[in-house]
Amino acid sequence: MTAVLSPPVSDTGRASGRIARMLALPEVRWAAAALVLFAAALPLELLEAPAWLWGPLYALTYVAGGWEPALEGLRALREKRLDVDLLMVAAALGAAGIGQVLDGALLIVIFATSGALEAVATARTADSVRGLLDLTPHRASRVAADGSEETVPAADLRPGDMIVVRPGERVGGDGHVVEGAGEVDQASITGEPLPKAKQAGDDVFAGTVNGTGVLRVAVERDPGDSVIARIVAMVEEAARTKAGTQLFIEKVEQRYSVGMVAATLTLFAVPLLWGAALEPTLLRAMTFMIVASPCALVLATMPPMLAAIANSGRHGVLIKSARALERLARCDRVALDKTGTLTEGAPRLADVRPLPGSGLRDDDLLAVAVAAEHASEHPLASAVVDAARARGLALPPAADFTSAPGLGVAATVDGRRVEAGSPARLLGDDPDAAEAAAEAERLEERGRTAVLVVVDGAPAGVLGIADRLRPEAAAAVARLGALTGAPPILLTGDNPRAAEHTAAEAGITDVRAGLLPEDKVAAVRAAEENGHRVLMVGDGVNDAPALAAATSGTAMGGAGSDLALESADTVVVRDDLGAVPAAVLLARRARTLVVQNLVIASVFIAGLVAWDLFGTLPLPLAVAGHEGSTVLVALNGLRLLSGRAWRRAARA
């Protein structure tokens, strides 16, 4: 699908679009109708026009602004739940019943306006999630079996399909580039501000924009399993879950509401028994019921939680639920896996060491080694082959290839017998191989996996294979340590020397090596028994038990196993370890905003209740204070929706 350039959108156009989106919400339309009717009735009453002119307008104000909350309240009452919306409508009708028609109408208008503002704020979160789906193209150019192109719905793409992505088009599905080169804008998935150069072998994501060059992409995932679809699904799932704080508030809400109604009836009945006048007593009781309603308390928790989850999802960190976010925010110790988490998880050739007397240079040694290794499927052999290709080496012909598990490979190369494999197995107890053994030992001390190359029975050189540390690993480890106030732990099944070397590069001092999956679980539980809440970061099947056992588990999503992704609370889609501390900090800021909101709501309620009980609180001011606090806590939480909130977390 070729992108169509639209003319620049003016500020007026953007404002018109925002107004149209707001008016699409029924709460906004009914609130606007109530406000217009109230604005028409008020001057007529103040100018002492006949009651038959302004009375019907006030009545319509009550209907427009109050019918929906009244209906919802009655439905809740039928389910034996007391809804605070119904109490607001009852207070307005009570005011009208004692002749305070203007005050009751004002209550309805402010209450309806507050509900409309809450609906707009909540819709912003939903829009930010739905906007992700709009990034996925509706159609894609698929290569047919005969080589021709056909335009098909992107939803019909399946793993194994080949698609063509031209400049300006969005990638139709997750996959990897087979042919071509270009620069792809991945900001929608990874948050990277600049386009990413792509060539054969590189991964691309559905919804990202190809800027230059024509790419042929092999689709690897169904549309429903694409990265962007998973982001949307997980954020929507998170919206259906509730944090522990929210659940506690909802449990308390019903008891609080019943107690509030009982207190209101007492505040009304007791003064009457002592001879107080009906009208001021009823007005004070209704004012109390309004200001004591827990609307702001109920809204204190979920807006900041959902805003943080949606924002993290836009930047490639999928937090599965509000409870998962709360657990992530509480973590004060981090444990990390090594391979695939701190490192890239793909072995690479790091050293080529010909032995003196072999007569071979670096490229000569690598050429004979790769000729012998070329037919092997072992990951170490792949690393040697990739390095030879990168150097553009010509491979001499090989014959009589054999492979022995745990020993290595052998082949006849240019008439010479070449073996490549474990130094310990190939050298044995040969006293003439001391130099080769010493070279292998030096490489292993640096965390390399040593591969010995033997030509016609004589050691010719040693290759060093290493799993490269992620470029962002050291900075991410330092940030995690600073955030938690405790040094991170490295938990790995690798050998101690390789683990120590990687840990030193990453800045980790607490290293646990040679661990089985159950040992990783034991290490996590031991830390938690010492009072820590552990965040486990891993990617493999062997990490899944520890991810599930930890207070919070984070899986590296790029190469992570399905079991690890299922076991974790959080998934880092783009394999950027630096996103983990940013997500932790954003989760903590969400928790801070929840606390702020609870304090704001409590202060407003306590202050207004005290004013009503010990002074004379006007009804309009009571309504403004109560509804204002409700809107304030909703908007305060939604501050975390902005891109600036993520950037601040990433930089902090």
Secondary structure per residue as TSV (DSSP state, phi and psi in degrees):
chain	resnum	aa	ss	phi	psi
A	1	M	-	360.0	117.9
A	2	T	-	-77.0	133.6
A	3	A	-	-70.0	139.6
A	4	V	-	-107.2	124.5
A	5	L	-	-79.1	129.2
A	6	S	-	-100.4	153.9
A	7	P	-	-65.5	153.7
A	8	P	-	-55.6	141.0
A	9	V	-	-88.6	125.3
A	10	S	-	-76.3	165.6
A	11	D	H	-59.2	-37.5
A	12	T	H	-63.9	-40.9
A	13	G	H	-63.7	-41.8
A	14	R	H	-64.5	-41.8
A	15	A	H	-62.8	-41.0
A	16	S	H	-62.7	-39.2
A	17	G	H	-64.0	-41.3
A	18	R	H	-63.7	-42.2
A	19	I	H	-63.2	-41.4
A	20	A	H	-63.0	-40.8
A	21	R	H	-65.7	-36.7
A	22	M	H	-66.6	-43.4
A	23	L	H	-70.0	-14.5
A	24	A	T	-71.1	-16.3
A	25	L	S	-86.0	127.0
A	26	P	H	-60.4	-34.7
A	27	E	H	-60.3	-37.5
A	28	V	H	-69.8	-41.9
A	29	R	H	-64.2	-45.0
A	30	W	H	-68.5	-38.1
A	31	A	H	-64.2	-40.3
A	32	A	H	-64.2	-40.6
A	33	A	H	-63.5	-44.0
A	34	A	H	-62.4	-40.0
A	35	L	H	-65.8	-42.9
A	36	V	H	-63.3	-45.0
A	37	L	H	-63.2	-42.1
A	38	F	H	-64.7	-41.8
A	39	A	H	-64.5	-29.7
A	40	A	H	-77.5	-35.0
A	41	A	H	-78.6	-37.4
A	42	L	H	-58.2	-50.5
A	43	P	H	-64.9	-31.5
A	44	L	H	-64.0	-42.2
A	45	E	H	-67.4	-42.5
A	46	L	H	-65.5	-29.2
A	47	L	T	-87.2	7.0
A	48	E	T	60.6	39.1
A	49	A	-	-71.7	163.6
A	50	P	-	-58.1	145.4
A	51	A	H	-62.4	-27.7
A	52	W	H	-69.6	-12.8
A	53	L	H	-84.6	-48.6
A	54	W	H	-93.3	-21.2
A	55	G	H	-59.0	-50.6
A	56	P	H	-61.2	-33.0
A	57	L	H	-66.0	-40.8
A	58	Y	H	-63.6	-40.6
A	59	A	H	-61.3	-42.6
A	60	L	H	-66.3	-31.7
A	61	T	H	-61.5	-45.1
A	62	Y	H	-59.8	-43.0
A	63	V	H	-67.7	-48.4
A	64	A	H	-62.9	-43.8
A	65	G	H	-87.9	-17.0
A	66	G	H	-114.2	-13.2
A	67	W	H	-65.9	-41.6
A	68	E	H	-68.4	-49.9
A	69	P	H	-63.4	-32.5
A	70	A	H	-65.0	-43.1
A	71	L	H	-64.1	-44.8
A	72	E	H	-62.7	-38.4
A	73	G	H	-65.5	-38.8
A	74	L	H	-68.4	-37.0
A	75	R	H	-63.7	-41.7
A	76	A	H	-64.1	-39.1
A	77	L	H	-64.7	-35.4
A	78	R	H	-64.8	-28.4
A	79	E	T	-91.0	14.2
A	80	K	T	63.4	37.4
A	81	R	-	-122.0	140.7
A	82	L	-	-98.8	113.4
A	83	D	-	-96.2	133.0
A	84	V	H	-67.0	-25.2
A	85	D	H	-61.4	-40.5
A	86	L	H	-63.4	-36.1
A	87	L	H	-65.4	-36.9
A	88	M	H	-63.8	-45.2
A	89	V	H	-64.5	-40.5
A	90	A	H	-62.2	-38.9
A	91	A	H	-64.9	-39.3
A	92	A	H	-65.7	-43.0
A	93	L	H	-66.9	-35.2
A	94	G	H	-63.7	-39.7
A	95	A	H	-62.9	-42.3
A	96	A	H	-64.9	-34.7
A	97	G	H	-65.3	-26.1
A	98	I	T	-103.5	18.8
A	99	G	T	91.5	-1.9
A	100	Q	-	-90.4	60.9
A	101	V	H	-64.6	-42.3
A	102	L	H	-62.2	-46.4
A	103	D	H	-63.3	-40.4
A	104	G	H	-64.7	-41.6
A	105	A	H	-64.9	-40.0
A	106	L	H	-62.3	-40.5
A	107	L	H	-59.6	-44.6
A	108	I	H	-62.5	-43.5
A	109	V	H	-64.8	-46.7
A	110	I	H	-66.6	-39.2
A	111	F	H	-64.9	-44.0
A	112	A	H	-66.5	-39.1
A	113	T	H	-64.9	-40.5
A	114	S	H	-61.1	-45.4
A	115	G	H	-61.7	-36.8
A	116	A	H	-66.5	-41.7
A	117	L	H	-65.2	-38.7
A	118	E	H	-63.3	-40.9
A	119	A	H	-64.6	-39.2
A	120	V	H	-64.9	-43.8
A	121	A	H	-63.3	-43.0
A	122	T	H	-66.9	-36.6
A	123	A	H	-64.9	-28.5
A	124	R	H	-60.4	-40.6
A	125	T	H	-64.6	-46.3
A	126	A	H	-62.5	-39.4
A	127	D	H	-63.9	-37.7
A	128	S	H	-65.2	-30.6
A	129	V	H	-77.6	-47.1
A	130	R	H	-63.7	-30.9
A	131	G	H	-60.9	-27.2
A	132	L	H	-64.3	-38.7
A	133	L	H	-66.3	-31.3
A	134	D	H	-66.5	-16.9
A	135	L	T	-73.3	-23.2
A	136	T	S	-80.6	127.4
A	137	P	-	-66.3	152.4
A	138	H	S	-80.9	-27.0
A	139	R	E	-132.7	158.6
A	140	A	E	-143.8	156.0
A	141	S	E	-95.3	105.7
A	142	R	E	-97.3	140.4
A	143	V	E	-86.3	121.2
A	144	A	-	-78.0	172.9
A	145	A	T	-61.5	-31.8
A	146	D	T	-87.1	6.5
A	147	G	S	92.5	-9.0
A	148	S	-	-78.6	164.6
A	149	E	E	-104.7	143.6
A	150	E	E	-135.7	140.5
A	151	T	E	-88.5	121.9
A	152	V	E	-130.7	158.1
A	153	P	E	-61.0	135.5
A	154	A	G	-59.1	-28.1
A	155	A	G	-68.1	-16.4
A	156	D	G	-90.4	-4.5
A	157	L	-	-67.4	145.1
A	158	R	-	-132.8	156.8
A	159	P	T	-53.7	134.9
A	160	G	T	100.7	-19.3
A	161	D	-	-67.6	149.0
A	162	M	E	-109.7	129.5
A	163	I	E	-124.3	155.1
A	164	V	E	-109.8	129.0
A	165	V	E	-120.4	114.6
A	166	R	-	-93.5	166.4
A	167	P	T	-55.8	134.7
A	168	G	T	89.0	-11.2
A	169	E	-	-92.4	155.5
A	170	R	B	-87.4	144.7
A	171	V	-	-68.7	131.8
A	172	G	-	-79.0	-22.3
A	173	G	S	-160.1	159.9
A	174	D	S	-66.6	136.6
A	175	G	E	-179.5	-158.4
A	176	H	E	-132.7	152.9
A	177	V	E	-74.1	128.8
A	178	V	E	-99.5	-35.2
A	179	E	E	-150.9	144.8
A	180	G	-	98.4	172.4
A	181	A	-	-147.7	149.3
A	182	G	E	-173.5	-180.0
A	183	E	E	-113.7	124.2
A	184	V	E	-112.6	129.7
A	185	D	E	-81.9	109.5
A	186	Q	-	-106.1	17.2
A	187	A	H	-57.5	-32.9
A	188	S	H	-66.4	-24.2
A	189	I	H	-105.1	-48.7
A	190	T	H	-102.3	-15.3
A	191	G	-	79.1	3.7
A	192	E	-	-67.6	130.9
A	193	P	S	-73.8	-24.1
A	194	L	S	-111.0	149.8
A	195	P	-	-60.0	151.6
A	196	K	E	-106.5	128.4
A	197	A	E	-66.6	133.2
A	198	K	E	-127.4	140.7
A	199	Q	-	-144.8	-176.3
A	200	A	T	-54.8	130.6
A	201	G	T	98.6	-17.1
A	202	D	-	-82.0	146.8
A	203	D	E	-80.3	146.9
A	204	V	E	-133.6	156.4
A	205	F	-	-116.9	146.9
A	206	A	T	-59.0	139.0
A	207	G	T	92.2	-14.7
A	208	T	-	-79.7	157.5
A	209	V	E	-107.4	126.5
A	210	N	E	-81.6	120.2
A	211	G	-	-90.1	-42.0
A	212	T	S	-138.1	153.4
A	213	G	S	75.9	160.0
A	214	V	-	-102.7	128.6
A	215	L	E	-112.7	137.6
A	216	R	E	-104.2	122.7
A	217	V	E	-119.7	130.6
A	218	A	E	-90.2	119.1
A	219	V	E	-72.8	134.8
A	220	E	-	-117.2	-14.0
A	221	R	S	-133.5	149.9
A	222	D	-	-63.6	151.7
A	223	P	G	-54.7	-37.7
A	224	G	G	-71.7	-12.3
A	225	D	G	-110.2	10.3
A	226	S	S	-68.1	162.5
A	227	V	H	-57.6	-45.3
A	228	I	H	-69.7	-34.7
A	229	A	H	-67.1	-37.5
A	230	R	H	-68.0	-36.5
A	231	I	H	-58.6	-50.1
A	232	V	H	-61.5	-46.1
A	233	A	H	-61.5	-42.3
A	234	M	H	-71.4	-37.0
A	235	V	H	-67.6	-40.7
A	236	E	H	-65.7	-38.3
A	237	E	H	-63.7	-39.5
A	238	A	H	-62.7	-36.0
A	239	A	H	-65.9	-23.7
A	240	R	H	-87.9	-8.0
A	241	T	S	-99.4	164.6
A	242	K	-	-130.5	140.1
A	243	A	-	-71.9	162.4
A	244	G	H	-58.0	-38.8
A	245	T	H	-61.3	-44.8
A	246	Q	H	-63.3	-43.3
A	247	L	H	-61.9	-40.0
A	248	F	H	-63.5	-43.9
A	249	I	H	-62.7	-41.1
A	250	E	H	-67.2	-33.9
A	251	K	H	-64.7	-40.7
A	252	V	H	-74.2	-29.8
A	253	E	H	-56.7	-46.7
A	254	Q	H	-63.4	-45.1
A	255	R	H	-64.0	-39.9
A	256	Y	H	-62.6	-43.9
A	257	S	H	-63.9	-42.5
A	258	V	H	-63.1	-43.0
A	259	G	H	-63.2	-37.8
A	260	M	H	-65.1	-41.6
A	261	V	H	-64.2	-42.0
A	262	A	H	-62.2	-41.7
A	263	A	H	-65.4	-37.5
A	264	T	H	-64.0	-45.6
A	265	L	H	-62.8	-38.3
A	266	T	H	-65.4	-42.7
A	267	L	H	-64.5	-25.9
A	268	F	H	-86.2	-43.5
A	269	A	H	-77.9	-42.6
A	270	V	H	-61.6	-48.1
A	271	P	H	-61.0	-34.3
A	272	L	H	-64.2	-37.3
A	273	L	H	-64.6	-26.1
A	274	W	T	-94.2	9.2
A	275	G	T	93.3	14.8
A	276	A	-	-71.6	157.5
A	277	A	-	-71.6	148.2
A	278	L	H	-66.8	-50.0
A	279	E	H	-63.6	-52.8
A	280	P	H	-65.4	-31.5
A	281	T	H	-67.4	-44.4
A	282	L	H	-64.9	-39.1
A	283	L	H	-64.8	-41.8
A	284	R	H	-65.0	-39.7
A	285	A	H	-65.7	-41.8
A	286	M	H	-66.5	-39.2
A	287	T	H	-61.9	-41.4
A	288	F	H	-60.9	-43.6
A	289	M	H	-62.3	-35.8
A	290	I	H	-69.2	-52.0
A	291	V	H	-73.1	-23.9
A	292	A	T	-86.4	-5.8
A	293	S	-	-64.6	139.3
A	294	P	-	-88.5	31.1
A	295	C	H	-57.1	-48.0
A	296	A	H	-65.2	-37.2
A	297	L	H	-62.8	-40.0
A	298	V	H	-65.4	-35.5
A	299	L	T	-88.0	3.5
A	300	A	T	-71.6	-27.8
A	301	T	S	-97.8	-54.9
A	302	M	H	-69.3	-39.0
A	303	P	H	-54.4	-49.3
A	304	P	H	-66.1	-34.7
A	305	M	H	-63.5	-50.0
A	306	L	H	-67.3	-35.3
A	307	A	H	-63.2	-43.5
A	308	A	H	-65.6	-40.3
A	309	I	H	-65.3	-44.6
A	310	A	H	-65.2	-42.2
A	311	N	H	-65.3	-43.0
A	312	S	H	-62.0	-40.8
A	313	G	H	-61.3	-38.7
A	314	R	H	-64.1	-23.6
A	315	H	T	-107.6	22.5
A	316	G	T	85.2	15.3
A	317	V	E	-119.6	111.4
A	318	L	E	-94.6	112.1
A	319	I	E	-101.1	121.2
A	320	K	-	-75.0	-21.5
A	321	S	-	-162.6	167.3
A	322	A	H	-65.3	-35.2
A	323	R	H	-66.1	-38.0
A	324	A	H	-63.3	-39.0
A	325	L	H	-63.1	-42.1
A	326	E	H	-64.3	-40.2
A	327	R	H	-66.5	-40.0
A	328	L	H	-61.2	-40.6
A	329	A	H	-66.6	-26.0
A	330	R	H	-85.9	-10.4
A	331	C	-	-66.8	138.2
A	332	D	-	-130.5	13.7
A	333	R	E	-152.4	140.6
A	334	V	E	-119.4	134.1
A	335	A	E	-119.7	133.4
A	336	L	E	-124.3	141.0
A	337	D	-	-76.0	164.1
A	338	K	I	-94.4	-70.8
A	339	T	I	-70.6	122.4
A	340	G	I	86.7	-9.2
A	341	T	I	-114.5	-68.1
A	342	L	I	-73.2	-33.2
A	343	T	E	-106.9	171.9
A	344	E	E	-75.7	-15.9
A	345	G	E	82.5	6.6
A	346	A	E	-126.8	118.5
A	347	P	E	-64.9	142.7
A	348	R	E	-134.1	149.2
A	349	L	E	-71.8	122.7
A	350	A	E	-110.2	-29.9
A	351	D	E	-139.5	140.5
A	352	V	E	-125.8	113.2
A	353	R	E	-123.9	90.5
A	354	P	E	-66.8	145.3
A	355	L	-	-87.0	143.3
A	356	P	T	-57.6	138.1
A	357	G	T	93.4	-11.5
A	358	S	S	-78.5	-22.1
A	359	G	-	74.3	12.4
A	360	L	-	-108.9	142.2
A	361	R	-	-91.0	177.7
A	362	D	H	-55.4	-51.5
A	363	D	H	-68.0	-33.2
A	364	D	H	-64.4	-45.5
A	365	L	H	-62.2	-43.3
A	366	L	H	-66.1	-36.8
A	367	A	H	-65.0	-45.5
A	368	V	H	-70.0	-33.8
A	369	A	H	-65.6	-43.6
A	370	V	H	-73.1	-28.7
A	371	A	H	-62.8	-38.9
A	372	A	H	-74.6	-35.5
A	373	E	H	-84.0	-14.1
A	374	H	T	-57.1	-35.1
A	375	A	T	-85.8	-5.0
A	376	S	-	-82.6	148.0
A	377	E	-	-100.7	5.3
A	378	H	-	-67.8	141.6
A	379	P	H	-57.2	-35.1
A	380	L	H	-67.0	-38.1
A	381	A	H	-63.9	-39.5
A	382	S	H	-61.5	-37.0
A	383	A	H	-64.7	-40.5
A	384	V	H	-66.7	-43.0
A	385	V	H	-63.7	-44.5
A	386	D	H	-60.2	-40.4
A	387	A	H	-65.8	-40.0
A	388	A	H	-64.8	-40.9
A	389	R	H	-62.8	-42.2
A	390	A	H	-61.9	-31.8
A	391	R	H	-86.1	-5.8
A	392	G	T	69.9	33.0
A	393	L	-	-78.3	140.9
A	394	A	-	-83.4	129.8
A	395	L	-	-91.6	124.1
A	396	P	-	-68.4	154.0
A	397	P	-	-66.5	144.3
A	398	A	E	-127.5	149.7
A	399	A	E	-142.8	169.0
A	400	D	E	57.3	45.6
A	401	F	E	-70.8	135.2
A	402	T	E	-137.3	153.4
A	403	S	E	-137.7	133.0
A	404	A	E	-124.1	119.5
A	405	P	T	-56.1	131.7
A	406	G	T	82.1	-9.8
A	407	L	T	-111.4	-52.4
A	408	G	E	141.6	-156.5
A	409	V	E	-124.3	163.0
A	410	A	E	-148.1	148.0
A	411	A	E	-160.8	161.3
A	412	T	E	-96.1	118.4
A	413	V	E	-120.8	115.5
A	414	D	T	52.4	39.2
A	415	G	T	82.8	-1.1
A	416	R	E	-109.6	145.3
A	417	R	E	-87.6	118.2
A	418	V	E	-114.1	129.9
A	419	E	E	-121.7	145.1
A	420	A	E	-141.8	128.5
A	421	G	E	174.1	-155.6
A	422	S	-	-66.0	126.7
A	423	P	H	-58.2	-41.0
A	424	A	H	-62.0	-38.7
A	425	R	H	-78.0	-39.8
A	426	L	H	-78.1	-33.1
A	427	L	H	-82.3	-38.4
A	428	G	T	59.5	-132.5
A	429	D	T	-105.5	23.1
A	430	D	-	-63.0	114.7
A	431	P	G	-69.6	-17.5
A	432	D	G	-86.8	1.3
A	433	A	G	-106.2	23.2
A	434	A	H	-61.3	-38.6
A	435	E	H	-66.0	-42.6
A	436	A	H	-64.5	-41.6
A	437	A	H	-63.5	-39.6
A	438	A	H	-66.0	-40.0
A	439	E	H	-65.3	-41.9
A	440	A	H	-62.9	-39.5
A	441	E	H	-63.3	-41.8
A	442	R	H	-62.8	-41.3
A	443	L	H	-66.2	-42.1
A	444	E	H	-66.7	-31.3
A	445	E	H	-65.7	-23.7
A	446	R	T	-91.5	10.7
A	447	G	T	86.0	10.8
A	448	R	-	-86.6	157.4
A	449	T	E	-96.3	118.4
A	450	A	E	-86.4	133.2
A	451	V	E	-119.5	116.0
A	452	L	E	-86.4	136.7
A	453	V	E	-110.9	123.0
A	454	V	E	-116.7	128.5
A	455	V	E	-117.4	119.8
A	456	D	T	50.8	43.3
A	457	G	T	82.9	-4.6
A	458	A	E	-112.8	132.0
A	459	P	E	-57.9	129.1
A	460	A	E	-109.0	-23.7
A	461	G	E	170.9	173.9
A	462	V	E	-130.0	136.0
A	463	L	E	-104.6	139.8
A	464	G	E	-108.5	121.0
A	465	I	E	-107.6	133.4
A	466	A	E	-137.3	149.4
A	467	D	E	-92.0	114.4
A	468	R	E	-73.4	137.2
A	469	L	E	-65.5	139.6
A	470	R	-	-60.3	141.7
A	471	P	T	-58.5	-32.6
A	472	E	T	-93.7	2.5
A	473	A	H	-64.0	-47.3
A	474	A	H	-62.0	-43.5
A	475	A	H	-66.2	-39.6
A	476	A	H	-65.1	-41.3
A	477	V	H	-63.1	-42.8
A	478	A	H	-63.2	-41.3
A	479	R	H	-66.9	-41.4
A	480	L	H	-63.6	-40.5
A	481	G	H	-63.4	-40.4
A	482	A	H	-68.3	-37.8
A	483	L	H	-66.7	-42.0
A	484	T	H	-89.2	-19.1
A	485	G	T	73.9	15.1
A	486	A	S	-140.7	143.3
A	487	P	-	-66.6	136.7
A	488	P	-	-64.7	156.7
A	489	I	E	-111.1	139.0
A	490	L	E	-100.2	120.5
A	491	L	E	-116.2	113.3
A	492	T	-	-144.4	151.5
A	493	G	S	-88.7	-1.5
A	494	D	S	-72.2	170.2
A	495	N	-	-71.4	154.3
A	496	P	H	-58.1	-38.5
A	497	R	H	-67.8	-44.1
A	498	A	H	-63.7	-40.1
A	499	A	H	-64.3	-44.3
A	500	E	H	-62.5	-41.2
A	501	H	H	-64.0	-47.4
A	502	T	H	-63.1	-42.4
A	503	A	H	-61.6	-40.7
A	504	A	H	-63.3	-41.1
A	505	E	H	-64.3	-35.9
A	506	A	H	-86.8	-12.6
A	507	G	T	87.5	28.0
A	508	I	-	-105.9	133.4
A	509	T	-	-106.5	-22.6
A	510	D	E	-95.6	101.4
A	511	V	E	-117.2	127.6
A	512	R	E	-120.2	110.1
A	513	A	-	-113.3	166.5
A	514	G	S	65.6	32.0
A	515	L	-	-92.7	139.8
A	516	L	-	-84.1	165.6
A	517	P	H	-52.8	-40.6
A	518	E	H	-68.6	-26.3
A	519	D	H	-70.5	-36.0
A	520	K	H	-65.0	-41.1
A	521	V	H	-61.3	-43.8
A	522	A	H	-62.1	-39.7
A	523	A	H	-65.1	-41.2
A	524	V	H	-63.9	-45.6
A	525	R	H	-67.5	-34.0
A	526	A	H	-64.1	-41.0
A	527	A	H	-64.8	-38.1
A	528	E	H	-72.8	-32.2
A	529	E	H	-66.4	-24.0
A	530	N	T	-86.1	10.4
A	531	G	T	98.2	3.6
A	532	H	-	-92.3	154.4
A	533	R	-	-109.2	114.3
A	534	V	E	-97.3	133.4
A	535	L	E	-100.7	115.4
A	536	M	E	-98.9	130.0
A	537	V	E	-119.1	121.2
A	538	G	E	-155.7	-175.5
A	539	D	-	-144.0	-22.4
A	540	G	S	-99.2	172.9
A	541	V	G	-57.9	-37.9
A	542	N	G	-70.4	-13.5
A	543	D	G	-90.6	-17.1
A	544	A	H	-56.6	-44.6
A	545	P	H	-61.0	-39.1
A	546	A	H	-70.5	-36.0
A	547	L	H	-61.2	-40.1
A	548	A	H	-74.0	-32.6
A	549	A	H	-78.4	-26.5
A	550	A	S	-71.3	161.9
A	551	T	S	-54.9	-43.2
A	552	S	E	-142.8	137.5
A	553	G	E	-116.9	136.1
A	554	T	E	-122.8	125.7
A	555	A	E	-106.7	139.1
A	556	M	E	-77.6	115.8
A	557	G	T	-80.4	-24.4
A	558	G	T	-61.4	-53.8
A	559	A	T	-113.1	10.7
A	560	G	-	-68.1	145.3
A	561	S	-	-71.9	156.2
A	562	D	H	-58.7	-38.7
A	563	L	H	-65.8	-40.2
A	564	A	H	-65.1	-40.7
A	565	L	H	-65.3	-36.8
A	566	E	H	-71.5	-36.3
A	567	S	H	-75.4	-24.9
A	568	A	-	-82.5	153.6
A	569	D	S	-81.4	-27.7
A	570	T	E	-133.8	141.5
A	571	V	E	-124.6	126.7
A	572	V	E	-93.3	102.7
A	573	V	T	-63.5	-43.8
A	574	R	T	-95.3	15.2
A	575	D	-	57.2	31.2
A	576	D	-	-98.0	104.4
A	577	L	T	-61.2	-26.7
A	578	G	T	-65.8	-17.6
A	579	A	H	-76.0	-18.7
A	580	V	H	-65.5	-52.0
A	581	P	H	-62.5	-32.5
A	582	A	H	-63.7	-42.0
A	583	A	H	-66.0	-39.8
A	584	V	H	-61.0	-45.1
A	585	L	H	-67.2	-39.2
A	586	L	H	-64.9	-39.1
A	587	A	H	-62.5	-40.5
A	588	R	H	-66.6	-37.1
A	589	R	H	-68.0	-34.5
A	590	A	H	-63.0	-43.0
A	591	R	H	-64.2	-38.4
A	592	T	H	-62.8	-41.6
A	593	L	H	-66.6	-34.2
A	594	V	H	-60.5	-46.1
A	595	V	H	-62.9	-43.8
A	596	Q	H	-57.2	-46.1
A	597	N	H	-62.6	-41.5
A	598	L	H	-63.9	-38.4
A	599	V	H	-66.8	-46.1
A	600	I	H	-58.2	-49.3
A	601	A	H	-61.9	-43.8
A	602	S	H	-65.4	-41.2
A	603	V	H	-64.5	-43.6
A	604	F	H	-61.9	-48.0
A	605	I	H	-62.0	-48.3
A	606	A	H	-63.2	-42.4
A	607	G	H	-65.3	-45.3
A	608	L	H	-69.4	-37.6
A	609	V	H	-64.5	-43.9
A	610	A	H	-62.4	-40.9
A	611	W	H	-61.8	-42.9
A	612	D	H	-69.0	-37.5
A	613	L	H	-76.0	-37.2
A	614	F	H	-110.8	2.1
A	615	G	S	-143.9	-154.3
A	616	T	-	-123.6	102.8
A	617	L	-	-96.9	114.1
A	618	P	-	-60.6	142.7
A	619	L	H	-58.9	-46.0
A	620	P	H	-59.9	-38.7
A	621	L	H	-68.9	-36.4
A	622	A	H	-62.4	-44.2
A	623	V	H	-64.1	-45.1
A	624	A	H	-61.8	-42.4
A	625	G	H	-65.5	-44.6
A	626	H	H	-66.2	-50.5
A	627	E	H	-70.8	-32.8
A	628	G	H	-62.7	-40.7
A	629	S	H	-66.6	-35.2
A	630	T	H	-64.0	-46.5
A	631	V	H	-66.3	-38.4
A	632	L	H	-60.9	-45.5
A	633	V	H	-69.1	-33.7
A	634	A	H	-65.5	-46.9
A	635	L	H	-69.2	-34.2
A	636	N	H	-61.6	-41.8
A	637	G	H	-68.5	-35.1
A	638	L	G	-76.2	-1.5
A	639	R	G	-59.7	-27.0
A	640	L	G	-76.0	-1.0
A	641	L	G	-75.8	-21.5
A	642	S	S	-72.9	150.8
A	643	G	H	-62.1	-28.7
A	644	R	H	-63.8	-32.9
A	645	A	H	-63.7	-40.9
A	646	W	H	-68.8	-43.0
A	647	R	H	-61.9	-38.5
A	648	R	H	-63.9	-41.0
A	649	A	H	-66.7	-36.6
A	650	A	H	-71.7	-29.2
A	651	R	H	-89.5	-23.5
A	652	A	-	-63.6	360.0
